[in-house]
Amino acid sequence: MRDSAVRDEVVRIILNTTGSSEKIARQTLSLYFEADRGVVPKRGDINVEGFGEVIKVMAEVGELKAPPPPVEHFIDLQCLKAAGLQ
């Protein structure tokens, strides 16, 4: 997804998956990847503490029932741990 050489293919996948317009797909990719903003981790690692905060906020606004489930309910770190990334 980061490689600009395959950007058209990534856009095509976004269009097929989300039904988004090409303009929106390209703007979204630009937002996340141009100038390497660091939004999406390069190695696939997950900020567990940050993810926990997202879950907490989702419960506060009613998107999840309170009390919110633990982070482990949503993510499985086994592969990342095996790869030495977590």
N, C-alpha and C positions, 0 to 999 in steps of 0.2 A: 504494500500500500504506500510505502514511503518513496518508492522508486518512481521518479517522474517518467521513466521510459515505459512504464506499464499503466500510466494514469488513465488512458482511454479505456483499458480493460477494467480497471477498478470502477470507473464511472459507469460502465455498462453493467457491472454486477450490482452496483447500488441502484441503478434504474430498475433492473429486473427484480431486485429483492424488495425495494421499498415503494416503487411506483413514483418516486420523486422525479422532478424535472431535472434535465441535464444541468441547467444553470445552478440549481440548489445543490446538486451533488458535487459539482466543481467548487462551489463556494465553501461547502462543508470540508472538503478535502484540503482546500487552501487554509481554512481556519486551523485545522489540526496539524498539517504537515509543512506548510511553507514557512520558511525561516526557522524551522525546527523548534517549534514552540514548546516542545516537551510535554504536550498534552497526552499523547499515547506513548507508553513506555517502549523502548527499543528492544528490550529483552523479554517481554511478555510478563514481567513481574507485576505484582498487584500491591498497591498500597492498602494493606488490610485496615489500618487505622482510618484512613480517608474513606474507604468503602463503608466502614462502620458508621461514620458520620453521615454519609448519604442515607443509609438505612434509618438512622435516628431521625433525620429530617423528614424522610418519607412517612414515618410514623406520626410525626408532629403535625403534618398537613393532611393526614387521613388516608394516604395512599397504602399504608400498611396498618394492620391492627396493632394497637399498643397493648402490651409492651412489644417492641419489635423483636424478631427472632435474631439469634446470634449470626454474625458474619458467616460462620461455617455452614449455615443453612443454605447460603447462596453460592459459595465458592468452595472448590476443592483444590487445595494447594499441593497435593501429592506429587504431581508431575513437576511442578516448579521446585519443590524440595529435592526431588530426585536429580534434577538438573543443577542443583546448587544455587538457584536463584532466589529462594525464600529462606 
